[in-house]
Each structure stands twice: as C-alpha cells, then as structure tokens.
Amino acid sequence: MQTKSLNVVFFGTPDFAKASLEAIFKSHHKIVGVVTAADKASGRGMKLTPSPVKVFAEENNLNLFQPEKLRNAEFLEAIKNLNADVFVVVAFRMMPQVLFSIPRLGTFNLHGSLLPDYRGAAPINYAVINGEKKSGVTTFFINEKIDEGHILLQAETEVLPEDNAGTLHDKLMVVGSELVIKTLDGLAENSITEKPQPQKENPKTAYKIFKEDLKIDWNQSSETIHNFVRGMSPYPTAFTILKIVDEEKSLKIFKGHFDLTSHSRDAGDFDISKNEFKFYTKDGVYYPEDVQIQGKKRMAVKDFLNGIQNFEDYKS
C-alpha cells in the first residue's frame, strides 16, 4: 500500500542535492517549491551559471525561488503560502528558525556522515582523510545548532581502499537520495521515532577546508599522506611545491601509492627521472600517479615525466 503523499519544499544547490530532488520528483510526494542559490559567476568570461538544482527545477517546471536573504519578508510569505507539510534540505546554507519552523512536520536535513561524527562543511573529505572504512548519511531535524538536531534515519556504506572523496560523494549521493524518500515516507505514516544524537566526548569534525589546508605535510606517515590525497581528490586537491630552476610551482596530486621502507633522506625530498617520481616521507616513499603542475592540465605522471626536458632543473 502506498504511503500518504506529502507536499515538499526542497532546499539545495549542488549535484549532491539534485539527486535527492530528482528522487522526490519521481516519488509519489509532491514538490510545491524549490529554493536554491543565486546563479554564480564562473569561468573566464565570469558567465552566470545556474546551480544543478535550478537546472533540474526549470527542466521540470518546478516552482523556483532564489532569494538573496532567507529572512526576506516577501520570500517568507511566499514560502508560507505554499502550505508545505515538510521542508527537505540537502547541501544548502544555514537556515534561520523563522524559516525552518514553517512546515507542520518540520524541516529535515540530509548530511553526508553518520552523525554525530563529522558535523560541518566537509564530512565526505574528512571521512577519507581519516581512513574510515565505513561512512554513511543521516537525516535529522534542523534546529538552531549546526548538524545537532534529532536523528530520523541513517544508512551506512563501505569506504573502499580505492575510494577518494569523489567516489564516496557519488555513493553517498545515491544512498542519501534513497534515505530522503524513506524519511518522507516515515514522516507521512508517522512511523519514525526521532532520537537525540548520541553524546560523544570527542566527535570527529569536518571543518570547512581552506587553501592553506591543502598543502601536503611530508613529515607525516606515508599512509596519512596517501589518505590525505584521497580525501582531497578530485576537489579541492592536495598539493606540494616544486622548485624548478629558481621558480616555485605548485603540483596538485590526485592519486598515488606508497611503500613503507627505511631511508636516510629528509621528508619532502624527491627523486625525479624519466622512469620514476617519488617523494620521501617519514616512514617510506610516496609515488604520485595523477598530477597537475601549475599552468598545465591534469595528466598521468608518465605524461608529466615525458614532458620534462631537463630533470636537473627540478630540486628537492
């Protein structure tokens, strides 16, 4: 027997959110409104680019809102008039109480971790950086505190050794969209018992990542560096600095592997030749496989090495 249908206002912006919006659209629940970020200037011509959520909403003739301020009286009135049963939030900005308290069933968020671990802006990146073997998604009711509301449902997924932030993102995007539908169905049937988040003394965090956080620290263990590269790939991407003649250039590293071995070199030293490129860590060596030198395109390390005319120009 089909569950009751709920009227939903959806809030989200990137591809991760679009997957959940599409799942709701294909379900028996009804989308009465979609709220997304303003179009963003990007590219060389700084052309205004719509969000993936906006593109989907327009393609399917959904009622679309792009407010500059979420407390705007006109916007709030328009949202109230939609008479939604529930708001669904996926990868959106922080919402004020005057907005999230509007629907009769409340407002729930889909978060890319198993809360209470990895509250914050970058849960997927940090799960990989920390070498987790398991990750997942959580739906929870939004309150005044970031990512601390009562849990509705959770779903787990395995983090494989070959996963990076990009592949885990794609897994969680699918698992998350399924969990959003289960949560809507459960709220419609009043079959979900919300529960407070478990009290953990030191929950793992997922702070926003800034450019200065991306530089590789070669003094760390090989495994730590390997997981750091995975966790920042393909975006925002870990990097190191290479000295070429008298110029410093950043080298982004998207993928690599490591060997644990004893050596007498300083951490951060590297050897580069036509056949090999390796960095020394505190307990071994790290071999980049997929790189992008400043000013060039991303390429396999073999192609990068083939493009070097004088290896003597590169210095540790």
Rosetta blueprint (number, residue, H / E / L):
1 M L
2 Q L
3 T L
4 K L
5 S L
6 L L
7 N E
8 V E
9 V E
10 F E
11 F E
12 G E
13 T L
14 P L
15 D H
16 F H
17 A H
18 K H
19 A H
20 S H
21 L H
22 E H
23 A H
24 I H
25 F H
26 K H
27 S L
28 H L
29 H L
30 K E
31 I E
32 V E
33 G E
34 V E
35 V E
36 T L
37 A L
38 A L
39 D L
40 K E
41 A E
42 S E
43 G L
44 R L
45 G L
46 M L
47 K E
48 L E
49 T E
50 P L
51 S L
52 P H
53 V H
54 K H
55 V H
56 F H
57 A H
58 E H
59 E H
60 N L
61 N L
62 L L
63 N L
64 L E
65 F E
66 Q L
67 P L
68 E L
69 K L
70 L L
71 R L
72 N L
73 A H
74 E H
75 F H
76 L H
77 E H
78 A H
79 I H
80 K H
81 N L
82 L L
83 N L
84 A L
85 D L
86 V E
87 F E
88 V E
89 V E
90 V E
91 A L
92 F L
93 R L
94 M L
95 M L
96 P L
97 Q H
98 V H
99 L H
100 F H
101 S L
102 I L
103 P L
104 R L
105 L L
106 G L
107 T E
108 F E
109 N E
110 L E
111 H E
112 G L
113 S L
114 L L
115 L L
116 P L
117 D L
118 Y L
119 R E
120 G E
121 A L
122 A L
123 P H
124 I H
125 N H
126 Y H
127 A H
128 V H
129 I H
130 N L
131 G L
132 E L
133 K L
134 K E
135 S E
136 G E
137 V E
138 T E
139 T E
140 F E
141 F E
142 I L
143 N L
144 E L
145 K L
146 I L
147 D L
148 E L
149 G L
150 H L
151 I E
152 L E
153 L E
154 Q E
155 A E
156 E E
157 T E
158 E E
159 V L
160 L L
161 P L
162 E L
163 D L
164 N L
165 A H
166 G H
167 T H
168 L H
169 H H
170 D H
171 K H
172 L H
173 M H
174 V H
175 V H
176 G H
177 S H
178 E H
179 L H
180 V H
181 I H
182 K H
183 T H
184 L H
185 D H
186 G H
187 L H
188 A H
189 E H
190 N L
191 S L
192 I L
193 T L
194 E L
195 K E
196 P L
197 Q L
198 P L
199 Q L
200 K L
201 E L
202 N L
203 P L
204 K L
205 T E
206 A E
207 Y L
208 K L
209 I L
210 F L
211 K H
212 E H
213 D H
214 L L
215 K E
216 I L
217 D L
218 W L
219 N L
220 Q L
221 S L
222 S H
223 E H
224 T H
225 I H
226 H H
227 N H
228 F H
229 V H
230 R H
231 G H
232 M L
233 S L
234 P L
235 Y L
236 P L
237 T L
238 A E
239 F E
240 T E
241 I E
242 L E
243 K E
244 I E
245 V L
246 D L
247 E E
248 E E
249 K E
250 S E
251 L E
252 K E
253 I E
254 F E
255 K E
256 G E
257 H E
258 F E
259 D E
260 L E
261 T L
262 S L
263 H L
264 S L
265 R L
266 D L
267 A L
268 G L
269 D L
270 F E
271 D E
272 I E
273 S L
274 K L
275 N L
276 E L
277 F E
278 K E
279 F E
280 Y E
281 T L
282 K L
283 D L
284 G E
285 V E
286 Y E
287 Y E
288 P E
289 E E
290 D E
291 V E
292 Q E
293 I E
294 Q L
295 G L
296 K L
297 K L
298 R L
299 M E
300 A E
301 V H
302 K H
303 D H
304 F H
305 L H
306 N H
307 G L
308 I L
309 Q L
310 N L
311 F H
312 E H
313 D H
314 Y E
315 K E
316 S L
